[in-house]
Amino acid sequence: MRKGISRTLLVLLTSVTLAMPAVAHASKVSRGAILGAGVGLLTGNGLKGAIGGAVVGGGLGAVGQKGYKGHKARQGAKTGAVLGAGLGLLSGNGIEGALKGAVIGGAGGALLN
């Protein structure tokens, strides 16, 4: 098991090292999505973790942009977080569902605007 983890980490680090020049010229949204996907993958949740990390990282990157795009992303994040929290609460998962809904809704709202 440890051998597989070591190989996976080696491949991941090599890939990230080779991709760094391309990431340096990417937008904040792209960089956030790439970093978030890497973190999600490393948490051990596989593809689901990578996708969730990419969405949240991309949303954070969008919110961090300057100017009009950043302003629209922040407005979208607020709306998405409120809607996501409401839907999470109504799904029957209580506070935990509301928190998860707010995170995913906020990230999605930032990316869509």
Secondary structure, DSSP 8 states (H G I E B T S, - for coil): -HHHHHHHHHHHHHHHHHHHHHHHTS-HHHHHHHHHHHHHIIIIIHHHHHHHHHHHHHHHHHHT--HHHHHHHHHHHHHHHHHHHHHHIIIIIHHHHHHHHHHHHHHHHHHH-
